[in-house]
């Protein structure tokens, strides 16, 4: 499976896939490469981002809202 880079917006705790137009230009942390958005959200949760949620645009499979 292809892996993509994912980032978390530190202000909103929203996880974005590299290239997402909604991703902030600053105040983000690289979560590394993952095969799916839910795995990227799980990585964010393991880093202490207790409200991590997938972006509705690029990570809809991991969006809880």
Order of alpha helices (4+ residues) and beta strands (2+ residues): beta-beta-beta-alpha-beta
